[in-house]
Amino acid sequence: MPTNHPALKPFKLGQHQLINRAAIAPMSRVSTLGDGVPTNLMTDYYLNFAQGQFGLIITEGAYTDRQFSQAYPNQPGITKKQQQSAWQNLASAIRQTDSKIILQLMHAGALSQHLSNTRAPSAIQPLRRGLPGYSKHQSPFPKPHALNLDEIDSIIQTFTLAAQRAQDAGFHGIEVHAANGYLLDQFITDYTNTREDHYGSTPKNRIRLTIEIIHSIKQATNQNFITGVRLSQGKVNDFNYLWPNGAQDANIIFPAVAQAGADYIHFASEGNGFFTDSFTRDNQSLPKLARDLTNLPVIANGGLHDPSLAHQVLTEQHADLISIGLGALTNPDWPRKLAQNIPITPFTPDFFSQGVDIQSAPTPQLNLQPSA
């Protein structure tokens, strides 16, 4: 692959200039010490990707309230000063590099592997069991409590407060996690949202909570602070799910998040690859539809550590940027390798044979000094 690969071209995201179009995708690494406070090891982990010349780093999801949002044991949060201070140290380290960093904000909803008293749009027990490696037991998910309107208002407030904390901590922006089957995706999805109020019953109503959160965050943060949103069809407990009405759903969802003030749309994959997870049943590209319907920057995901596939996605204008998850764990310097025509190291599942946390499954270090 030639060194003029489109992923190496600069890009302006909001008011921030990116050195290239390669982003780190959010990956849950459950590496705090149980208090939700990011550790020095986490700082080194993210700094490694910046050293590897990724233009944009999107962190793993941080929980947004202390009661109901945490998905996994040892997940980081952004709910108190101690957590914010540790994130500030991490963001400050990244700001010394050429990379930009965005904090993903998430609420697990019914898919918490940490809580037994969960919340969701409707009192419907989730499909299947929890993800292996993220808690001691992969038990069936409990039946959640259906959120009332006061609780929904509280969720909007805690997302907004979390975004303000992220801004104060020095992040360039946040990403609202509305993908992969977690709370906001539970609202978007018809079979997990059977509400009959203005948060359910139609695609327009089911996207309402997500757009209210985006709008609230935009109102509460500075103009140059990025607010993105992550969407998906598949879920961690339903890999092959596709939006039932395909492009018709897209025509409602994408303009709604744009009108709420989102600065970009980021698509997530559930392991089936870009050309499966990001396409409708009738083979329409959702990222390309998002670009056409909103004129927002779009980030594609799904096996895009493959330089040829990344080249195809960008040159065919499915997306403006690509994000890399598992492939970056074995290639933390993927942009540098691409520029220098160095072969990409394959990712294999045995990478996580000792565990999914950073200490058990470390990425190759790029001559970094440990954090103080």
Secondary structure, 3 states (H helix, E strand, C coil): CCCCCHHHCCEEECCEEECCCEEECCCCCCCCCCCCCCCHHHHHHHHHHHHCCCCEEEEEEEECCCCCCCCCCCCCECCCHHHHHHHHHHHHHHHCCCCEEEEEEECCHHHCCCCCCCEECCCCCCCCECCCCCCCCCCECCCCEECCHHHHHHHHHHHHHHHHHHHHCCCCEEEEEEEECCHHHHHHCCCCCCCCCCCCCCHHHHCHHHHHHHHHHHHHCCCCCEEEEEEEEEECCECCCCCCCCHHHHHHHHHHHHHHCCCEEEECCCCCCHHHHCECCCCCEHHHHHHHHHCCCEEEECCCCCHHHHHHHHHCCCCCEEEECHHHHHCCCHHHHHHCCCCCCCCCHHHHCCCCCCCCCCCCCCCCCCCC
